Amino acid sequence: MSQSITAPKLALYHYHACPFCAYTRQALDKLKLNVERRDIQKSAQHRRDLIAGGGSKQVPCLRIEREDGQVKWLYESQDIVSFLVHYSQQTDLIA
Ligand SMILES: N[C@@H](CCC(=O)N[C@@H](CS)C(=O)NCC(=O)O)C(=O)O
């Protein structure tokens, strides 16, 4: 698939110099997933939201808003990439 997929219900909390974040950003690029990126070093609000919502300031963290409005905060770069691969496969089936 050559077009990018916009995933409005996903947001990646990250910062530029974090290698684990770079790994997840590379996965987004490779999968052509257009996910909002929230840099916690550039935005104090994003940093506060991450700590308040996810419970830790660790990045990367993927905020996942489900259809029913439930929000899940997914930490750990490996788990995030696995989720994104699965997500993009599902989206491929729908598209
Ligand atoms: N095992 C984690 C490591 C993530 C990690 O160490 N992130 C660092 C930045 S590169 C961090 O957020 N450290 C601050 C903290 O853990 O509170 C992963 O793979 O995502």
The ligand as a Gaussian input file, in Angstrom:
#p B3LYP/6-31G(d) Opt

LIG

0 1
 N       12.035000      -0.249000      27.716000
 C       11.552000       1.041000      27.318000
 C       12.631000       2.070000      27.576000
 C       12.152000       3.503000      27.337000
 C       13.080000       4.520000      27.950000
 O       14.033000       4.177000      28.654000
 N       12.787000       5.801000      27.694000
 C       13.531000       6.854000      28.289000
 C       13.899000       7.922000      27.229000
 S       14.984000       7.266000      25.979000
 C       12.678000       7.556000      29.325000
 O       11.551000       7.925000      29.059000
 N       13.218000       7.708000      30.541000
 C       12.535000       8.433000      31.591000
 C       11.693000       7.541000      32.437000
 O       11.758000       6.313000      32.288000
 O       10.931000       8.057000      33.268000
 C       11.109000       1.004000      25.853000
 O       11.595000       0.146000      25.102000
 O       10.241000       1.804000      25.468000

